[in-house]
Amino acid sequence: MSKPNQLLWSVVLLALTVLLCQCSSKQSTAKPRLLEGNEFAEFASAYSSWNDRRSSKPQDLSDEQLEALADLFSQHREYDSSLLNYLKLLQDQPENYHLMYKIGVIFLLKGQLEAAQKMLAQVLLHQPENLEAHEALGLAHLLSKQNLKAINEFRLVLSYDAQRPKAHYFLGISYLAAGEPHKAISEFETMARQDPEHLANLTALGQAYNQVQKFHQAITWLEKGKQLSPKDAKLNRQLAIALAGLKRYQEALQAFLVAGDEAQAYNNIGVYYFMDGQYEQAAKCFQLAVELSPTFYDKAKANLERALKKLNENKPESG
């Protein structure tokens, strides 16, 4: 999986943890709830002793208890066991759309995007007002790189309820994926007003401003995020890009050092020196990167060769 997709998946997993616990609006079945009193111990005991019989329904558990147990599997990221039991319950409750929603989210968590889309679309056919299902379907489209469909889904959610911060955030992510950073900025800034301490949103806002080369604005938002999490790698990488965009190379280097390993940081800042025509300084940075990681950093070696070539080309010929 490519780095951008890995980053997107990490964000989506956090979002789905919330989505899986939410209940669809106007739901006829029991809403999901935290286990209380002795219930947690009862289900935890059943969970721990069920290793060899997960494919069959325990005789002493009701449908509601089995669903709670399946929820517990999902919380432990044992999605196969969770899915198996949700599907068994669905056989007896074919019109339980809240259960279908949970199944769609589990498919999404498992990376089975087409199955997730089909299940969530079935939910929405019968519950078009289910905003959580719309959000989950939007995420499935986004991960499938169906950016326009994702945009439409999140815009639909916001047409029902403009006060949903995560919908603004994911609409912004969808706009970024579609190459529309100006529209992304509008959504991220709305999210920032509704949830000013959402670190991923502040980072994405900085990234969007970097893409339109408004580096001062990027730094403003990224510094807000840095107050929340000074060592966050993703945020510091975007901060380094903004600082480098303003040719504040030493500050950018320090941010790159927080964002990744030392060799990578020197290679990254060397690229900016190179693009700025400072080939000697670029060569020094690439050389440091090679020395710090001689076995694994072929990229720095290639960059060093380019910088040295440029230096030789720019040397005045001796008379």
Secondary structure, DSSP 8 states (H G I E B T S, - for coil): --HHHHHHHHHHHHHHHHHHH---TT-SS-------TTHHHHHHHHHHT-TT-TTS--TT--HHHHHHHHHHHHHTT-HHHHHHHHHHHHHH-TT-HHHHHHHHHHHHHTT-HHHHHHHHHHHHHH-TT-HHHHHHHHHHHHHTT-HHHHHHHHHHHHHH-S--HHHHHHHHHHHHHTT-HHHHHHHHHHHHHH-TT-HHHHHHHHHHHHHTT-HHHHHHHHHHHHHH-TT-HHHHHHHHHHHHHTT-HHHHHHHHHHHS-HHHHHHHHHHHHHHTT-HHHHHHHHHHHHHHSTTT-HHHHHHHHHHHHHHHHHS----
